[in-house]
Amino acid sequence: MTTLWILSCLIISAVIKGSGAEQEVQLSVTDYGALQISMVRHGEKYATNRPCYAYEDVSPLYHGMTHVRGLNDKVGTLTFKVNVPVIIYLAIDSRYPYIHGDEYEDTGDLVMLGGCHKPRPVKFPIYRSRKVHGPGLVTVYFKSSRMTGIFLRDNAYQVRPYAELKVTFHGTPGR
């Protein structure tokens, strides 16, 4: 599966470069209603209605991604538009069951929710979308209320950063 993903990324990247479309387009998020757009970083405000809740211990892998900030408790459908393909990351409160089925995969990474949140800090495992979203309308659905952060990484068809790359070898090495 990983090999197929890497091969797909390389092929799409080669096609894009071969077409003369080498000019990088910056991610733009529009039509986001009451949501707010900011940057993922240590100390970043978590929710629109919790001014002192903040992200802590943000890994360099996520630092600088686009943060789609909404209410503390997200429920129902959140929508926004993007102008380039994106990978969605969800940082989900570990105190509650995971509700997004197989649409996302566990990265094994965490971000902490701190600031004035009590108890503090709270672990938020990070999940990555299994498919690329956009350009166009993006939808994130919450069938139950959850404290969740939404991060976007553009350049979705480029090979993932080395820290995300997972390669599985079958068989015994050296034979």
C-alpha positions in Angstrom: 0.0 0.0 0.0 2.8 2.4 0.9 4.7 1.6 -2.2 1.6 2.3 -4.3 1.2 5.7 -2.6 4.8 6.6 -3.2 4.6 5.5 -6.9 1.4 7.5 -7.4 2.9 10.6 -5.9 6.0 10.3 -8.1 4.0 9.8 -11.2 1.7 12.7 -10.5 4.6 14.9 -9.6 6.4 14.0 -12.8 3.2 14.8 -14.8 2.8 18.2 -13.1 6.5 19.1 -13.7 6.3 17.8 -17.3 3.3 20.0 -18.0 5.3 23.2 -17.2 3.1 23.7 -14.1 6.2 24.0 -11.8 5.0 27.3 -10.3 4.0 26.5 -6.8 0.5 27.7 -5.8 0.0 28.7 -2.2 -2.9 27.1 -0.3 -5.9 29.4 0.0 -8.9 28.5 2.2 -12.2 30.3 1.4 -15.9 30.1 2.2 -15.2 28.9 5.7 -18.1 30.8 7.4 -17.6 31.1 11.2 -14.4 29.1 11.1 -11.1 30.9 11.4 -7.8 30.2 9.5 -4.4 30.4 11.1 -1.1 28.5 11.4 -0.4 25.4 13.5 2.4 26.2 16.0 3.1 25.9 19.7 0.9 28.2 21.7 -1.7 28.5 18.8 -5.3 29.2 20.0 -7.3 25.9 19.7 -10.9 27.0 19.4 -12.9 30.1 18.5 -14.9 29.9 21.7 -12.0 29.0 24.1 -9.6 31.9 24.0 -7.1 30.4 26.4 -7.0 26.8 25.2 -3.7 26.4 23.2 -1.7 23.7 21.4 1.5 22.6 23.1 4.4 20.3 22.0 3.7 20.7 18.3 6.0 18.5 16.3 8.0 20.3 13.5 6.2 18.0 11.0 2.9 19.9 11.8 4.3 23.4 12.5 3.3 25.8 9.8 0.3 23.7 8.5 -3.0 25.6 8.0 -5.2 25.4 11.1 -8.9 25.5 10.5 -10.2 26.7 13.9 -13.8 26.2 14.9 -15.8 25.8 18.1 -14.4 23.7 20.9 -16.9 20.9 20.4 -17.3 20.1 16.7 -20.5 18.3 15.5 -22.2 17.8 12.2 -20.6 18.9 8.9 -17.9 21.5 8.6 -17.2 22.8 5.0 -14.7 25.1 3.4 -13.0 25.4 0.0 -9.4 25.0 -1.0 -7.6 25.9 -4.2 -5.1 23.1 -4.1 -5.2 19.4 -3.1 -4.8 18.9 0.6 -4.3 16.2 3.2 -6.5 16.7 6.3 -5.1 15.9 9.7 -7.4 15.6 12.7 -6.0 16.1 16.3 -8.6 14.3 18.4 -9.2 14.4 22.2 -7.9 11.1 23.5 -10.5 11.0 26.3 -13.3 10.0 23.8 -13.7 7.2 21.3 -12.5 7.8 17.7 -15.5 8.4 15.4 -14.1 8.8 11.9 -14.1 5.2 10.7 -11.4 4.2 8.2 -11.4 7.6 6.4 -8.3 8.6 8.5 -5.3 6.6 9.7 -3.5 7.1 13.0 -0.1 8.8 12.5 1.2 7.8 15.9 1.9 11.5 16.6 0.4 13.7 19.3 -0.2 17.3 20.0 -1.1 18.4 23.5 -4.0 20.7 24.5 -2.9 23.1 27.2 -3.2 26.7 28.0 -5.9 27.1 30.6 -7.5 23.8 29.8 -8.1 21.7 32.9 -6.9 19.0 33.4 -3.8 19.9 31.4 -2.3 18.8 29.3 -4.6 16.5 27.3 -3.2 14.2 24.6 -4.6 14.7 21.1 -3.6 11.8 18.8 -3.2 12.9 15.1 -5.0 11.1 12.3 -4.3 11.7 8.6 -6.9 11.4 5.8 -6.4 8.4 3.6 -7.4 10.4 0.5 -6.5 13.7 -0.9 -9.2 16.4 -0.7 -9.7 19.3 -3.1 -9.3 21.5 -4.9 -12.8 22.6 -4.3 -15.3 21.9 -1.5 -13.9 20.0 1.5 -16.2 18.4 4.1 -15.3 17.1 7.5 -18.2 15.2 9.2 -18.5 14.7 13.0 -21.3 12.2 13.8 -20.9 13.0 17.5 -19.6 16.1 19.3 -15.8 16.0 19.7 -12.9 18.3 20.6 -10.8 18.1 17.4 -8.2 20.2 15.7 -8.2 20.4 11.9 -4.9 20.9 10.1 -4.3 21.0 6.3 -1.2 20.2 4.4 -1.0 21.4 0.9 1.3 19.9 -1.8 -0.7 16.7 -1.2 0.6 14.9 -4.3 4.3 15.4 -3.5 6.1 12.6 -1.7 5.3 12.9 2.0 8.0 14.4 4.4 10.5 11.7 5.4 9.1 11.8 9.0 5.7 10.5 7.7 7.1 8.0 5.2 6.5 4.4 6.3 8.0 1.6 4.3 7.2 -2.1 5.0 9.6 -4.8 3.8 8.4 -8.3 3.5 10.7 -11.3 3.9 14.1 -11.6 5.5 16.7 -8.9 4.7 19.8 -10.1 3.0 18.3 -13.2 1.4 
